[in-house]
Amino acid sequence: HTMGALRKYLMAILSDYDAWLRVGDNVRSLWRRRVIRHSYFWVPKGELALSDEIGDYIQQKARSLSAFREPFVGFYPKEGKNARGFADLVVHAQDPKGKRSPAEVIIEVKGNWNREVRTNLKTQLVKHYLKVRPHSGGIFLCGCYNLPREKTVSKYRTSVEARASLKEQKEKLANKVQRRIDVSAIDCSIRGVKTEKI
């Protein structure tokens, strides 16, 4: 099944991206330094920045791997004059043998400070996006930033906690829905500095 294969392919790329963030200072691309109360803090750039970087990473990897022909990542900005109000990323790809119709996987990205990360797997990805695209697959991704406890509204402090909780959420869905989705949690934590969420 092309859509299932594409989801598996994307999950492998996301795992690779998670490992890449741990190399050197790569993770700093997801943070910015700000002066708060006369002290320097690092604050997350936000969900859109994480989504855009993941999209760029997928495109970069897709060009170098031949699992699918003509992979294409669609970016759907949610803010500003070009906002479309749809999912963060939509990945289209052709079957490498050209025998099946193109596959599509929708990726929804949330930061662990967002309380909706505990509910949007079902309410947003499944009931909103996949409902109107019955032949698409989905990936729900949580970016886990090391923030002061009171700013982590979702209560997911680590990617391990987030991944376990998202898997539980997935297991509560109907079997036919479970077969269409995957969940992922990326470690976006930055070490050795003070962090804050504005």
Residue, then its C-alpha position, 0 to 999 in steps of 0.5 A: h500500500t503506497m500510503g502506508a509505505l510513505r508513512k513508514y518512509l516519513m517516520a524513518i526521516l523524522s527519526d533521522y531528523d531527531a538524531w540530527l538535532r542532537v549533533g553539535d548546535n543544530v537544535r539552536s535553529l529552533w530557538r532564539r535568544r531573547v533578553i527577559r528581565h535583564s537576563y538572556f533566555w532561549v525561547p522556542k521560535g514556535e510550531l511554524a518554525l519547527s514545521d518549516e524545518i521538518g518540511d525542508y528536511i523531508q524535501q532534502k532527504a527525499r531528493s537523495l533517496s529513491a523510495f518514491r518518485e517525485p516527492f513533494v512537500g506542501f507547506y500550509p502557513k496558518e498565519g499571515k495573509n497567505a494563511r490557508g487554515f489547513a495542516d502544517l505539512v502535506v507530503h505527496a509522492q508517486d509510487p516508484k513503479g508507477k503502478r498505483s495512484p499518488a500517496e498523501v500523508i498529512i503531518e500536524v505539528k504541535g509544541n509541548w507547551n500547547r495544551e491541545v497536543r493532548t486532544n488534537l490527534k483525534t479532534q484535528l488530525v483525524k476528525h478534521y483533516l483525514k475525514v475530508r481526505p479519506h485516502s490520506g494517511g496522517i502523522f501527529l508530531c509533538g516537538c518537546y522543548n525543555l521549558p519551565r514546568e509551569k509553561t509546559v501546559s501539556k505536561y509532556r516534559t520529554s519526548v519519551e513521555a509525549r511519545a507514550s501518551l500519543k501512542e495511548q491516544k492512537e490505541k483508543l481510536a477505531n482500528k481502521v483509523q489506527r491503520r492510517i496514522d502514526v505518532s512521533a515526538i521530537d526532542c527539541s531541548i537545548r542544553g546548558v542555557k536558561t529557557e523561557k516561553i513567551 
